[in-house]
Amino acid sequence: MTTLNKLTIFLFNLFLSICLSSSWTNNTHDHDFLECLSHKIMNSNSTTQVIHIPKNSSYSTILKSFSTNLRITSNFKPSIIFTPLKESQIQATIHCSKKHDQQIRIRSGGHDYEGLSYVSESPFIVIDLRNLRSISIDTEKKTAWIQSGATLGEVYYRIAENSKKLAFVSGICPTVGVGGHFSGGGYSMMSRKFGMAVDHIIDAKLIDANGQIQDRESMGEDLFWAIRGGGGTSFGLIISWKVKLLDIPEKVTVFNVPRTLEQNGTQLVYKWQHIADKVDDNLLIRLFLRNSGSRFGGGKRSIHAFFTTMFVGGVDELLHEMQKRFPELGLMKEDCIEMSWIESVLFFANYPRGTSLDVLLNWNTTTNQIGFFKGKSDYVQRPISINGIKGMWKQLNQLVGENSFSGVELQFSPCGGKLSDISESETPFPHRDGNIFMIHYAVYWGGMEDSKRNIAWSRKLYKYMAKYVSKSPRAAYFNYRDLDLGVNNKGINTSYVKARIWGVKYFKNNFDRLVKVKTKIDPTNFFRNEQSIPPLLS
């Protein structure tokens, strides 16, 4: 052994002994876990970069950046936050976690609606992928390799940096992490034109419960199928994704037209339901219903409907299609803006016109916290009646925050087009043909004291909507995670019967196939959380 290697081992063991002699933990699992790592990772220069314990200042800084949702709390904080710099360090962490019965959570962007990527009721560690965010674009082959720690904003920026004629289909929030978004589906303002993000994933690199790195060829088509919409963290830790980039014209057209109830809002919402999934595939008209206004000073609330649109083409074609399909909206040419695809990314993220693209590289969620939030979802297969819509307005007007601001937004996202052309079994994401639109329910409030009331209200609205949405199962979108739908029992032995309660709502008939894949790839249920796919236990 060289002198340099001896020094490296000495310095790492010194760091380890300081950790273990500190009062940060009395957990034997933590002690054994770190001791295991000492034999797996011996580069002292990177030790303090990748291992963060409560005694370190870096720990609290990273922990604060985890959540955009202040509602998410836990009696347990991670005993260790691990921020790997390379794949071998993840392999070492999985090996030591499995050997010493240490539960892990895997975090990329931190936008998980229920915080399952960074909180737990049991002692655990977090593998945070913030250092694995490289993006490699091949414009000639129209492909990209994207590490799971990257954000959507970074992906869009790097694509536009390399080509003005290529794009990718994913969500509108730039700070969302690729890892969770891709593995859960990936709805977009271009989904009627191109489908979901999962429909354009052509390869992936995954570390399984044995610490082995697998690509599409070695993992096999069943596992590759499962991670494209079935939630990646049930099956392993996905390091990176290879995606097929999409041809985009130089100009697209957008608009955001608001209407109040006094401006015929009820009738417009009713008509929208009849055309939203039937318009030209290049056109996606998203509808946002907001209970706007503040209770401060007795201000009166009012309901606004925002018709927010992306058309993959020019303004004249858009106006022709709107006049034919939705003349009631009264769209004018001055309502529309032609812009590049990358400019539309900023538009839908609510950045002012002319904002520098560099804002897409801001991935620090600490500056993007939204306060207290609860989200839910539904799918609608038949238009909601006029009376049903009026009843919905009554429900929205009942949300009142006496001591702090409370607000609600219902987001109607249309289906049809490319979404309906793909079979429900092609990927685990099943919400294809037969749906008019998806509903996203979002309730926001300002303080912990209002949490109980606002969560109860969101459940009341959800109950009211039951008669108007899909049934048997009442479907939901996995990327809008909702623990109200059901949770797994604690521990390794997750009940299939209990998991199926929530599982069929997200995945419908694909749930059982996901269970078979899980049983084969991770029979001991090493990768698990409150809504992870269970293995069939003997």
N, C-alpha and C positions, 0 to 999 in steps of 0.2 A: 504493500500500500504506500502511495506517495505521501510526502509531507503535506501537500495541498489537500489531499483527500482526508488525511487525519485531522487537519485543521477544520475542514468543512464539517466533519462529523462532530468534532468537539464543540464548535459554535452552535450547531443545531441542538445538540443535547443540552447545552447551556441555556438556550432559549426555552427548550422544553421543560427543564427543571424549574426555571423561573415561573413558567405558566402553572406548573403543577404545585408549586409551593405557595402560590398566591391563593387568596380566599375567594376566587371567582367561582369555584365549584367544589362540591363534595361528591360529585357523581363519579362512581367507579368507571362507568362506561366512557366518560370524557377522558379520564386518566388513561385508560387502556387504548382508547382511540388515538390520542395524541402520541402515545408511545409507539403504536403501530405505524403511524405516519413517519416517525423518526427513522424508521428503517426503510421507508419507501421514498421519502423526499429528503434529500441531503444537501440541497443547494441553499446555504445559509443566506445568500443574497436575496432570495425570493421568499424566504420563510415569513418575514414580517409583512410581505405584500399579499400573501394568500391566506394566512391564518389570523383571524380576528376574534378575540375573546373580550368579555365585558370590561376587563381591566384596561384594555387599549382604547385610546381616543378614537381610533379608526372604527371601532365597533359601533359606537353610538352614532357616528356620522353615517355609516352605511345603513344602520337600522332605520334611521329617520328617513332615508331615501326609499324605503321599501314600498310604502303604500301611498296611493293617491286618495284613499278612502279612510277618513279618520274614524269611521264606524268600526273598522276592524281592530279588535283588541284581543289579547290573549293573556291568560295568567302566566303562561310560559313564554319566555323569549328564547331564541336559539342559544344554546350554550357555546356554539362556535359558528362563526360565519366564514365560509371558505370561498375565496375568490380566485379560482385557478387561472393560471396563465397559459397552460397547455393541456393537451389531452391526457398525457401520462399522469398528471396530478389528479385529474378526475378519476382515472382508473384506480389510483392509490386510495382515494377517498372512498370509493365504492367498496373496494376490497376491505378496508379497515372498518367501515360502517357495518358491512355484512358480518364480518368476523366478530365484532363486539356489540352486535345487536343495537346499533345506533340508528334511529330513524332519520331519514333525510327528507328535506323539501328542496325543490328545484325552482329557482327563480330566474326569469329573464328580464321582463319589463316591469313587473310589479302591479299590473292592472287587473289581476284576478279579482273578480267581483266579491268573492268571499275570503280572499287572502290565503287560499290553500297553498300558495307557493312560498309563504314566509311566516305562517303562524301554525300552531298546533297545540292541542290540549295535553300532549305528552312531550317529554323531553326530546329534543331533536337538534339537528344541525341544518344549516342552510348552505346549499351549493349555489352561489350567486355567479351568473355567467357574464357579468358586466365587462370582464376583460377579454371575452371571446366574441368579438363583434366585427371581424373582418368581412369584407364584401368584395368578391372578385367577379368582374363583368367581362363576358366574352361577347362582343357585339357581332362578331362574324357568325358565331354559332347561335346567337340570340339566347344565351343562357347565363345564369349567375349562380355562384356558390355563396351562400349567406350563413354566417355563424349565428347561432340562436340568441346570443346576447345583443345582437344589433337591434335597433328600433326600426319601425316602418319609415320614419322620417329619413334615417340614414340610408335605407334601401332606395327610397325615391330619389334622394340627392345623388347617390352614386350612379344610378341608372341615367339620370338626366345629365350628369357630368360627362358621361361617356357617349350618349346618343340622344338626339332630339326626336328620334323616330321609334324609340322603344319605351315600353312602360311595363308596369306589373299591377295586378288586380289585388288590392288589399284594403284595409280599413282607413278611415279618415283621421284617426288620432295619431300624430307623428311619434308620440312617446311610447306607444304600445310596443312591447317586445315581440320579436319574430317568433321565438320558441313556442309560446302559448297560442298566439294568433294563428299561425300556420297549422298547428296540430289540431285546432278546434274547428277549422272551417275557413274563415277569412272572407266575410262579406265586404262588398265594395260598391262605390258609386258607378262602377262599370260591370257589375255582376250580371246584368241582363244581356250585356254584349259578350262577356268572356267567361262567366261562371264564377266560381269561388277560387280562392288562392290554392286550395288543395287540388283543384282540377289541373293545376299547372306545375305541380311538384314532380320531378322526374328522377330524383335520387335523394338519399339522405345518409348521414353518418350517425350511428347510434351506439352508445355504450350500454351493454346489457348488464344484467345482475351479476354476471360472472366477470365483469370488467373487460369483456371482449369488445373491440370496435367492429361494427358491422356496417356494410353498405347495402344497397338494394340487392345486389347479386348474392351476397353471403347471408343476409337476413331472410331472404325468400319473399315471395309476393304476398303471402298472408300477413306477415308483420309489416311490410311496406304499405299494404292496404290499411292496416289498423291505425298507423300513426298519422295518416292523412285524413284527419277528422275525428278520430276516436280518442284524442287526448294523448299526447306523447308520453306524459309522465306516468302513465299506467304501465308502460312497457319498457322504459329505459330512460336514459338521458340523451336527448338528441343534440348532437354537437353542431351540426350544420345541415343545410338544405340546398339542393340543386333545383332551380326553377327554370321554366321556359318563359322567356320574356316575350312580350306581345307587341305587335306592330300597331302604331298609333299615328293618326294624321297630325300634321303640324299644328292644326288648330282644333280645339273642341269648344263647345258653347255651354255656358252655365247661366243659371239665374236663381234668385232667391226672392220669391214674391210672397209677401204676407197678406193675409186676409183676416178680418175679425168676424165675429158672429153677425155683427150689424152689416157686414159686407157680404152677406149670403154665405157665410162660412159653413153652416150646417149642410146646405145643399151641395156646396163644392166638395166637401169631404165625402158625402154620399156618392156623388158622381165619380170622384177619383177612384173609388173602389172598383168601379165597373170598367175602368180603362187602364189602370196602373200596370197590370200584367199582360196587356194586349197591345200596347203601343209598339212602335218600331223598336227592334232589339237594340238599336243604338241609343235609345232614350231610357233614362231612369229618373222617375219623378218621386223623390222621397218626400214624405209629409211629416212635419214636426208640429205637434199640438202642445202648446205651452200655456200654463196658467201663469200669466205674467203679472208683475207688480209686487209691491211690498206691503206688509202690514204696518210698517213704521209710519207713524203719524196718521193712522186710519186710512191709508191709501187703498183705493178700491182695486181689486184684481179684475183682469179681463182675460178672455181666452183668445189666443191668436193661432191661426193655422199658417205655417210657412211651407210653401211649395218649393223645395230645394232640388235643383235639377242638373244633371249632366247629360249632354248629348255629344256622342262621338261623331262630330261633323260640324258643318257651318251653320250660321244663324238662320239663313234663308230656308234650309231644309227643316230646321227645328220649328220655325214659325208655321211652315206648311203642315207639319205633322200635328202640332198643337191646335191649329185651326180646324183640322179634320177630326181630331179625337177629343179635344177638351176646350172648345171655344168659350165655354162658360167662365173660364179663368180670366179671360180678357188679356192675355199676354200681349205685350207690345214689344217692338224691336228694341226700344230703349231700356227694357227690363233685362235684356240679354247682353252677355259679354263674351266675345271670342277671345280665347287665350290658349297658351300651350298647355299640354297635359300637366307639366310640373307646376305651372302657375295655378291650375285648378286644385292641386293638392293644398296649396296655401289658402285658397278661397274656401274650401270646405272645412279647413281647420280654423276658420274665422280670423285669419290674419288680414290686416289691411292691405289693400292693393299697393303694390310696390315694395312690400316687405322683402328683405334679402332672403335668398334661399338658404343662407347659412343658419337660419333659425331652425331648420330641419335637423341640424346636427346637435341641437340641445336636448340631450337625453336625460338630464337630471330631473327626476320626478319630484324632488323636494320643492322645486319652484312651480310645480304644476298640480299641487294638491287641490282637490275640489271640495274639501270639507267632508260632511257626513252624507252618505249616499247608500241607497238600496235599489237594486235593479232586478227585474223579472222579465220574462218573455212569453210570447204566444205566437201561434200561427192561425191565420184566418182563411177559411175555405169558401165561405159565402159572404156576400156583402152584409155589413151590419145595417139594420133598418134605421130609418129616420128616428123612430122612437128610441132605439138603442143608442144612437149617437147623442140624442138629447139627454138621455139618462147618464151618459158618460160625462157630459158637461156638468150635470148636477154633482157627480162624484168629484170631479176636479175642483169645483168650487167649495167643497167641504174641507179641503186641505188648508188649515189655518195654523200659522205659527205665532203664538201670542208674544213670546219673548225674543224670538229671532226669526230671521227669514226662512220660509219654507217655500219650495217650488216643485213643480212637477213637469215632466216632459214625456209625452208619448210619441214615439218615433215609429212611423209606418214605413216599412221598407219593402218595395214591391218584388214579386217573384216573376216567373215567366221568362221568355227569351231563352238564353243558353242554359239557365238554371233548370228549366223544364225539359231540356233535350237530353239530359244526362240521367241515367238510371239511378234509382234510390240506392241500389246496392253497389254502384261503381266505386264509391268511397263510403266510409262510415257516416258522413254527413247525409242524412236521408231526406231533407226537406226540399224536395224537388217539385215534381208535377202535382197538381191538385191544390196548391196554395196560391192565394191571391197576394198576400203580403204577410210579413212578420211584424209583430208589435214588440217594441222595446219599452218597458215601463221604467222610468227613472225618477226617483224622489230625492230631493236635496234638502238639507237643513243645516242650521248654523251651530248647534251646540249639543253636547251629549245629553243634556236634560230633555231635549225634544225627541230623542231616538225612539223611545217606546211608542210614543203617539204616532210618529211618522211611519214607522214600520207597520204598525197596526193598520194605518190608513192604506198603505200600499197593498196589504193583504185583503183589505175590504174591496178595493178597486178590482183586484185580481179575481176575487170571488164574484163580483158583479159581472165581469166579462165572460164568465164561464159559458153562458148560453150562446155566445157569439163566436167562439173559437173552436179549434179542432178538438175532437173527442176520441177516446179509446185508441191511443192515448191522447191526452191533452199535451201537445208537443211543445218543446222548448229548445232553444239554441244553446249548445254547450259553451260557447264563448261568452254567454251571458249567465254565468254560473249562478245557481240559486239553491241554497241548502234547504229552503222551504220545501223543495220537491222530495226530499228524503236524504238520509245519510247512512253510510256504512256503520256497522258496529265497530267498536274500538278493537285494536289488536290486529294480529296477523290473520286470524281466521275470519275473513270477511264473508258474510252470508250472501250467497247468490240470490236467494229469495228477497232479502232486504235490499240488495243493490239493484235488483230488477225494478223496484218501485220507481226509482229515479231514472234508471238506465234506459228504459223503453221510451221515456219522454224525450230524451236527448237523441236517441239512436234508433228508435222504433225496432223494426225486425233485424237490424244490424247488431243489436246488443248481444245476442247469443253467439254470433260469429266472433265478436270482440272477446267474449269470455273464453272461447276455444283458443284464440291466439294467446291470450294472457296465460292460460293454463300451460300452454306449450313453452312460452318464452320465459315466464317468471312464476313457476308453480309454488314457490315459497312466499309469494306476495311481498317481496322486498320493496318494490316501488308501490307505495300506497298512500292514500289520503282519504278524506271523508267522502269523496265521490270518485274513487278510482275503480277501474274495471276489476272484478274479483276473479281469481282462478277457481275452478271447480275442485274442491278438496275431497280427498278420499274419505 
